[in-house]
Amino acid sequence: MALTSALCSAVATILIQRGLRRSNFYAGFWINVLVGVIGLWSAVFLFVPREAYSWRAVPYFVLSGALGTTGGRLFRVIAIEKVGAPVAASIGNLTPLMSTGLAILLLGEHVTLPIVMGTLVIVFGTVLLSQSGRHVGFAPRQLVYPFVSASCFAVEAIIHKLRLDHAGPLFGSAVNMAAAMITSTTFVLATGNWGALRCDRRSLLYFAGAGACENTGVLLFLMALGLGEVSVVTPLAGVAPLFVLLLALLFPGAAGKVGWRVVVGAVLIVLGVFLLTGWR
């Protein structure tokens, strides 16, 4: 189930890149969030009994949606446009590292040998990805977009960790996504880019498909967490960049150029995430 979640995330990444060829990141980002709202609240109405709705944690999930989900998904789509799907997926996979750092600073968690080892491996992988820019076709400074996306998702994870005991993960994620929808729409209106949401049918199908895949992956990940250990589920779900690489190799036109630095860097980052989350 966790591996299927990773595959869904990888397919979503490739579909977003395909949609961006004929459209823009505003449309890709907003449609992604819209599909998430529809999907998650449909799941809540179908599977979560009314008495299980917990409103005490709503302010925290609203905060995580407004800051974490909105920023994370916006900069994720921008990252896919700027640096390509494989690199964006690899750097975006650093969320566990960011979450661990925040947990150490804010929640008083301890630094362990696996955390140090995982961090070092991730640093080496990131250096390789940054060096791949001139070969793949992006400036190293553009790696800031996937880094910001990973940081936003890390903030979201910390807020969830603080208040997940007061609400089920599915209900909390639905509230989180509703807040992200409001914030996303406000952002698009405030920046005067409402017209940018128009896109042709093909791009719409790509973006809608990406939203469906990504949010299906979120649901599968939550279900996997409910059935298995976090230390097992998280590393398995973290192999999404490898699936992106596989899809890029199977469909060369889908994700742009893929050099050996991108491949090795992605593998190192996945290994580093495994060390961070799998050996606790």
N, C-alpha and C positions, 0 to 999 in steps of 0.2 A: 504493500500500500504506500509506503514512504517512497519507494522507487518510482511508482506510478505518479506520485506527486511531483517528483523531480522531472519526470518526462513531460508532464503537463506544463511545468514552468518553462522547460526548454522549448517546447512547441510554441508556447505563447511568445517567447522572445523572438523566435524566427518569424512568426506571423506579424509581429509588430514591425520588424524590419521590412518585411514585404509591403505592409500597408504604408510605411513612411515614404516609399518610392514615389507615390502619387499623391501624398497628402503631407501633413505636418504634425509636429509633436503635440500641439494643442488638441487636435482631434483624437489622436491616438491615446493620449492621457485621459481625456474626459470620457470617451466612450468606454475605456477600460474600467474606470470607476463606476460608470452607470451600469454596466453589465454586472459588476460586483454587487452593487446595491440590490439589483433585481434578484440575482442568484442567492445571495446570503439570506435576504429576508424571506424569500420563498422557502428556503431550507428551514428557517426558524419557525415559520407558520406550519410547516409540515411535520417537523420532528421535535420541536421544543414545546412542552405543555405550558399553558399560560401561567400556572403557579410557579414555574421555574424562572420566570422573568424577574431579574433582580435589578431594581432601579437605583440602588445605592451606589453601584459602581459606574453608572452612566456618565457622570462628569469626567471620570478618568478615561473612559473609552472615547468620549467626545474629544478630549484633549489629544489622545494618541492618534485619532483619526485626522484631526485638523492639522497636527504637526507632522506626525510620522507617516501616515498613509498618503496624505496629499503630497508632501514633499518627496517621499520615497518613490511613488509611482511617477510623478512628474519628471524627476531627474533620471529615473530609470529609462523612460521613453527617450528623453534627450540624449542620454548616454548611448542608447542603441543607435540613434541617428548619427551621433558624432564619432564614436569609436568602433561601431559594429557590434553585432550580437555576441560573438564569442568573448570578446574582451569585456563588454558590459556585464555579461553573465558571470564572468570570473571575478571581477572586482566587486560586483554586487553580492557575491557569495561571502564577502567579508563581514556581513552583519553579525555573525557569532563572535568575531573578534571584537567588533565595536561594542557589542552587548557585554562581553566579558570585561572589557576595560571600564565601561560605565558601572557594571556591577561591583567591581573592585573599588572604584572611587566612591560610589553612592551607597552601596548596600553592604560594604565591609567584607566582601568575599576575599578569599586568600589567593595569593599567587602560587601556582603549583608548577612543577617541572613540565607537565604536558602543555600548560599555557605558554611557558617560555619557548619550548621547542616548536609548538604550532605557530607562534608569532614569528619566529625566525624563518621557518619554511615559507610562511605567507609573504614575508618581506622579500625573500629571494624570488618568489613567483611574481610579485608585483613589479620588481625591478626588470624582470624579463619582459613583462607585458609593456612596460613603459618604453623599453628599447625597441619593441616591435613596431612602434608608431611609424617610424620613417619607412618601414618595409610594407606595412599594411595600409598606411595612408591617413594617419591622424597625428596631431601634435601631442606630445606628452602632457602638456597642460590640460588637455581635454579629458584626461583621466579624473579630473576633479568632479565631473558629473556623476560617474558611478560611485565615487567615494562619498559624495554628499547623499546619494540615494541610499547607500548602505548605512550611513550614519543615521538618517531619518528612520529607517526600519529598525535600527538598534534602539533608538529612543522609544519607538512604539513597543518593542519587545520588553523593555524595562518597565514601562507603564503597565503593560499587561501583567508582568510578573508581580507587580506591587498589588494589583487589585483583581487578579483572576480568581482568587479564592472567594470573591463576593458574587461572581457571575460565571455561568458556563461559557466555554470558549466560543461556541457558535453564536450565542446571543450577544456576547461582547464584541465579536468580530462584525456582526451585523450593525450594531450601534456605531462601532468604529467606522464602518464603510459609509453609513448614512451621514456622519459628520464630515467625512472626506468628500462626499458628493456636494454638500452645501459649500464647503470651503473651495472646492475645485471650480464650481460654477461661479462663485463670487470672484475668484481669481481671474477667470476668463473674462467676466464682465468688466472688472475693474481695469484690466489691461487693454480693454477695447478690442479683444480678439474673438468676439462671438461669431463673427463671420468666418473665422478660420475653422470652425467646427464643421463647416460644409465639406463633404468629401464625396467622391464618386462611389458607385456601388461596390466596385472591387475593393477599394480601401476600407469601406464600411464593413464588408464581410471579413476582411483580414483582422481589423481591429475588434470586431465583435467576437470572432473566433478566438482571438488572443485573450480577450477578457473572460470568455467562457472557460478556456483552458487554465488560465492563471487562477481563477477563483475555484475551479474544480480541484486544482492542486492544493489550494489552501484548505478546502474541506477535507480532502484526503489526508493531508498532514495533521489536521486536528483529530481526525478519526484514528490515525496511526498513533498519535500521542496518547489517546485514550486506551489503546490496546497494548502498547509496548512501552519500554523504557525510553526516556528522553535521550540517554546516552547512545541508544541504538538507532532511534528514529531520526534524530537530527543529522548524524553523518550520512545516512542513506539519502535523506532529502537533499543533502548538500552536494550531491554528484550532478546536479542539473547542468553545470558548465560542461561536463563531459558529454552529456546528451546533446548539448548545443553544438559541440565540436563534431560529434558523430553526424548530426543532421547537416552541418555545414559541409562535411566531406561527402555525404550521400547526395546532397543537392547543392552543388558548388555555387549556383547563382543565388541561393537563398540568403547567404550571410556574408558575402564579400570575400576578400582574401583571408586565408588562414596560413600563417607561416609557422615554422617550427618553434619560434619563441612564444607565440600565442599558445600552441599546444602544450609545451613544457610548462609555461607559466600557469596555465589553467590547471594542469595536473598537480603542480606544487601547491596551489591555493586550496584545491580540494583536499589534498593530503594534510595541509596545515589545519583546515577546519575539522578534519577527522581527529587530529591530535588534540585540538581544543575541546571538542565536544564528546569524543568517543572514549577517551582515557581519563576519566575523572575518578 
